[in-house]
Amino acid sequence: MKNDDNIELLKRVQKVEAPEFLFTRIQAKIEDTLPTKMPLSWALGLGFSIVFLIGINAFSVVNYNSGSSATSVKEQNDLGEFVGANQSNQLYNE
C-alpha cells in the first residue's frame, strides 16, 4: 500500500529545465582551478623514506635468514619476556 503511494507521488514529478550555459559555467570553473603539485621536498623525502624502508627490510631478511640457525629457543623466549609478549592465549587477566 505504501509502495503504491510512493509510486503515485513519483509519477507527479515534472522534469526541470536547467539554466542555459550551466554546463559551460561548470566546465569553466573546473578549468580555472590550478593543478596542485606536490612540493619537490615532499617528493624527495617520500622517495628517500621508501628507499630507506626497503633497504632496512632487505637487510633484516638477509640477517634473519643467515642467523636463524644460531638463535636458540631460550634467546627467543628471553626476547619475548623482555618485550612483554605473553604465550598464553587468554585474552583477559582474570
C-alpha positions in Angstrom: 0.0 0.0 0.0 2.7 2.4 1.0 4.7 1.5 -2.1 1.8 2.4 -4.4 1.5 5.8 -2.7 5.2 6.4 -3.4 4.9 5.4 -7.0 1.9 7.7 -7.5 3.8 10.5 -5.9 6.8 9.9 -8.2 4.6 10.0 -11.3 3.6 13.6 -10.5 7.2 14.8 -10.5 7.9 17.0 -13.5 11.1 17.5 -15.4 13.0 20.7 -14.5 14.7 22.8 -17.1 18.4 23.5 -16.4 19.5 27.1 -16.8 21.2 28.0 -20.1 25.0 27.6 -20.2 25.1 25.8 -16.9 27.3 23.0 -18.2 29.6 25.6 -19.8 29.9 27.5 -16.5 30.8 24.4 -14.6 33.4 23.5 -17.1 34.9 27.0 -17.0 35.2 26.8 -13.1 36.9 23.4 -13.4 39.4 24.7 -15.9 40.1 27.8 -13.8 41.4 25.8 -10.9 45.1 25.4 -10.8 46.5 21.9 -10.7 48.1 21.2 -7.3 51.6 19.9 -7.4 53.5 18.1 -4.6 56.4 20.2 -3.5 59.8 18.8 -4.6 61.0 18.5 -1.0 58.0 16.3 -0.1 58.6 14.1 -3.2 62.3 13.7 -2.3 61.5 12.9 1.3 58.9 10.4 0.3 61.3 8.7 -2.1 64.2 8.6 0.4 61.8 7.2 3.0 60.6 4.4 0.7 64.2 3.5 -0.3 65.3 3.5 3.4 62.4 1.2 4.4 63.1 -1.2 1.6 66.8 -1.2 2.5 66.1 -1.9 6.2 63.6 -4.6 5.2 66.1 -6.3 2.8 68.9 -6.1 5.5 66.6 -7.6 8.1 65.6 -10.5 5.8 69.2 -11.3 4.9 70.3 -11.2 8.5 67.4 -13.3 9.7 68.0 -16.0 7.1 71.7 -16.1 7.8 71.4 -16.1 11.6 68.3 -18.2 12.1 70.1 -21.4 13.0 72.3 -19.6 15.6 69.3 -18.2 17.5 68.2 -20.6 20.3 64.8 -21.1 21.7 66.0 -19.7 25.0 67.1 -16.5 23.3 63.8 -16.1 21.6 61.9 -16.7 24.9 64.2 -14.1 26.6 63.4 -11.6 23.9 59.7 -12.4 24.3 59.8 -11.8 28.0 61.7 -8.6 27.5 59.1 -7.0 25.2 56.3 -8.3 27.4 55.0 -10.9 24.9 52.7 -13.4 26.6 52.5 -17.0 25.4 49.1 -17.5 26.9 46.0 -17.4 24.7 44.0 -15.9 27.5 42.6 -12.5 26.4 41.6 -11.2 29.8 43.6 -11.2 33.1 41.1 -12.7 35.4 
